[in-house]
Amino acid sequence: MSEQTQPIEQKEISEEVAKKRKANNTWKKLLAEDIRFITNVVKDPLSLERAKSISYTKASIEKMIALGGEVMKAEKVCTEKYADKKQQFAIFKQGLKNLEKEYMRHVKMARKVFNQKEQPGIYDKLQLKGDRPNPLSEKIDYITKFYGFALEDKEINDAFKKLSINDELMQQLLNLADEVVENNQLANLKLTHATRATEAREALKDEFYAWFKEFKVIYELTPEPKPAPASSTAKSAKATT
């Protein structure tokens, strides 16, 4: 589908996803640059002296380099958790789609077989009147009652068998309904894990940047120490020998 013919809502969602991905990549790139900045401070003797002059020791800076690494590791965990959550929701949605497709097909068939005026009891039992509810719990309740009564009630059961809706098929759909509920619960649990992983990452990131922003401002305002004159270095070396 071309950009011109792509539905507006779908296009907006795609653009929003693209923006989030870009923002996510941007902060990771900036973090990597900031870690490199303080790593270079530690590696360069003059830069390290400059940091020491404002009470930042080598050990304290190395601790923040390690913390930056922990933020990166935490981001990797977040990526894995959200991928796991996305996969589980896809499994849940596909199962629900398959279940609803079969259920609605059977509802339409049952509406043709049973007459609401002549068989109001059966019509009410199978909940054939009106639209299907939207909340998942109510959907599953409708489905389980539909097949549950069809298995228990001889008149309904006999009528369903003539429609090739046998006991084995109905039991399979009841089992699928249970799986859908379980997969939804698991997907929500994985969403919770992904959310907690994000909170843990953000806490580490906040700690790193609380230190880094203060350090960088003070560091850049501090004059660079002048290297010792070559003559002084030679005299020092001679005195040492």
Secondary structure, 3 states (H helix, E strand, C coil): CCCCCCCHHHHHHHHHHHHHHHHHHHHHHHHHHHHHHHHHHHHCHHHHHHHHCCCCCHHHHHHHHHHHHHHHHHHHHHHHHHHHHHHHHHHHHHHHHHHHHHHHHHHHHHHHHCCCCCCHHHHHHCCCCCCCCCCHHHHHHHHHHHHHHHHHCHHHHHHHHHCCCCHHHHHHHHHHHHHHHHHHHHHHHHHHHHHHHHHHHHHHHHHHHHHHHHHHHHHHHCCCCCCCCHHHHHHHHHHHC
